Amino acid sequence: MKKILALIGAIVALAAMAGAMAFIAERLNEQKAEKSKFKHKPHGIYERFIKRPMDCFLSAGALIVLSPVLLVLTVVGAIEMGGNPFFTQERPGKDEKIFKLIKFRTMNNKKDEDGNLLPDEVRLTKYGKWLRSTSLDELPELFNIVKGDMSIVGPRPLLVKYLPYYRDEERERHAIRPGLTGYAQVNGRNYLMWDERIKLDVEYAKSISLIRDIKILFKTVEKVIKRSDVAEKRIMPLDQVREKEKENAL
């Protein structure tokens, strides 16, 4: 029992150290925020002083506790994918600063006779489908959270190529850190149309609170356990949606 308590104490201490460092870094970054094109002011004490340190504390603690799971998935992923088990992609973060999001790879790199990658639905493996359905492919994003690229709760980071297609009021979703989960994810996830999804993201960015974040986290756990709101067929990409809107307006 003493060894277990000592281990728990060590994990809490390390996570608390990470949270303290995040708090200091956030205070130093406040001066830079004044020069940001997004004039976003934190909503109260929680968003300004607690959210980022708590994100770092919880994520660092989760990385330590889940390190055996991460190790197993890394090894199995390397075998299943025939190489690198990780998928990285540039995404826009806070203030539209580009960062590299990291996930477990769910698709292999098989190509056709001409050397072109096969369609996504062909490259998506059974193992990859399982990772997606359980949301385990998202675990490496905990590193993004500790680093400061992301938050636990916030708008999901979308593709960089969508940046030119946001309406002015929709860009407010980039005034805060993107999240591992978010308000839109627990209110429809992949079934939502773009306008609905982005509207929920902007609503969240304008009304961040501890109570809302806790509710989103509980709903996220519920949906992951039930594996709900995961659509097999994806909605039309945002860039195509906007181009279609332009065509219809002519």
N, C-alpha and C positions, 0 to 999 in steps of 0.2 A: 504493500500500500504506500509506503514511504517513497519508493522509487517512482510509482505512478504519479504521486503528488509532486515530486521533484521534477518529473518530466513535464507535467502540466504547467508548473511554475516557470520552467525554462521557456516553454513555448509562448506563454503569456508575456514574459519579459522581453523576448525577442520581437514579438508582435507589437508590444508597447513602444519599444525603441524605434521600430519602423514608423509607427504612428506619430511619435514625437518629432522625428526627422521630417515627416510630411507636413506637420504643423508649422515648423520653422520655415520650410521651403515655401509654404503657401503665404506666409507673412512677407517673405522677400519678394514673391511674385505679385503682390498687391500693387506695387509701384508700376510694374509693367502693364498691369490691367488698365491703368489710366490712359495708356496709349493705344489700347485695343479699339478696333473699329466697331466692336460690339459694346455698347455702353450698358453692360449688365451689372446691376447692383445686387449683391447677395441678399436673399430674403431672410433677414434675421440672424440670430446667433448660430442656429444650426447650420445653415448653408455656409456662413462665413468662417466659423471656428471649429465646427464639429464634423461636418460631412467628410471632408478630405482625410483628416487623421483617422476617423473611424473606418473609412474605406481601406486605408493602408493597413490598419491594425487587423481588420477582419481578413483581408486578402493575404497578408503575410502569414497570419495564423493558419489559414486554410491551406496555403502552399506547403507549410511544414507538416500539417496533419495528413494532407492528401498526397504527400510526396511518394509513398509506395504505389498509390493508384496511378499517379502520373508516370512513374517509372515503368510500370507494367504496360500502360497504354502506349508509351513511347516505344518499347521493345516490340510489342505486338503490331503496332502501326508500321514500324520499319519493315517487319516481315511481310505484312499484308500489302503494303504499298511498294515493296521492292526497293526501299531506299529511305529518303528523308520522310519522317512521319509528320512533319510540321508543314502547315500552310501559312504563308505570310502574304499580306496584301496591304497596299497603301490605302489609308482611309483618312478623311478629314476629322480632326478632333476639335478641341476647344479653340475658338477664334479661327477656325478653319486651318489650323496648323496640321500638316500632314504627318501621320505616324504609321508605323507598320504594325498592323493587327496580327496576332499569332493565334492559330487554332490547330487542332489535330486534323491532318489531311483525311478527307473522306472519299476522294477520287484518285484513281491511279493516273499515270501519264501515258497510257497506251495511245499509239498513233496509227494512222492509216498508211497505205503504201506510199503516199506522197510526203509522209513525215508530218502531217497535220494531226493535231489532237482530235480524238474521236469525240462525238457529242457527250455532253455532261451526263445524260441518262445512261449512257453506255459505260462510262468510266466510274460511275458511282457504284461502289462495291456493296455487298451485303453487310460487311463490317462497317462501312461508311454510313449506310442507312441506319444501322443500330446506334452508331455514335450520335447521329443527328437526332434520332427519336428520343434518346436519353439525355441529349444536350451535353454529353461528355466531351464532344468536340470543342466546346467553349472553354473548358478548364484552363488551357494555357493563357487565356485572356487575363487571368489573375496576375500574370507578370506585367501586363499592360497597366493594370490598376495600380500595382505597387510602384511602377515606374512613374506614374502620373499622367499617362496618356488617356486613361479612362476612369470611370467611376463604377461602383457596383450598380447603382441605379441612375439611368439617364437615357436620352435618345440613343437608339442603336446606331453605330457608325455605318453610314452607307458608302457607296462607291464614290471615288473622287470624280469620275466622269459625270456625276449628277450635279456637281456644283453650279454649272452655268444655268441649270434648269429650275433652281429654286426661285420662288417669288420672294420679294423683299421681306414680307412679314414671316415667311417660312424660314428665313436664314437665322431667326432667333434661336432655333434648335442648336445652332453651333456656338451660342454664347456661353454654353456650359460644357463640361466634359461628357462625352458619349458614355453609354452604360453597357454593362454586361446584360442587364435586363432593363426594361423600361415600362412606362405607362401604356404605350401602344402594344407592347408584347403581351400584357395581361388583359388587354381589351380587344382581342381579335387576332393578334399576331399576323400570320401570313394571309389571313382571309380579308384583311382590311385593304381598301383601295388607298392609293397614295395620298389623296387629299385628306382622308380621314386619319391616316397614320401620322402624317406630318402635323396636322392640327392638334392631335393629342400630344405630340412631342413639344410643340410650342407652348401648349397649355401647361405642361409639366415645368418647362423652363421658367415660366412666369410665376409658378406657385410651389416651389420646392419646400417641403416640410418633413420633419422626422416621421410624423404619423403617416404621411403619404408613402414615404419610402418603405416603412415597415409593412404597410398594406401590400405594396407592390411585391416585396420580397416573399411574403406569405402566399400571395396568389401565384407567384412564379414557381415556388416549390410545389404547390398544388397541381399546376399545369404540367410540370415536368414529371411528377409521379403518374398523373393520368395520361401523359403524352398527348395532350389535347391542343387544338388550334395549329397543328402542323399540316399544312396543305401540300399535297403531292404536286399539284400544278401551281406554278408561281404566277403572280400577276404580271402584267406587262411592265417592263422596266420603265423607270421614271422618265428617262430621256425620250423614249418612244411615245409615252403618254403626252408629254409636252409638245412634241412635234406634231402629234395627231391633233392636239387642241389648236395649234396654229393653222393647220390645214383646214380644219372645220370653220375657223374664224374668217377665212378668206372668202 
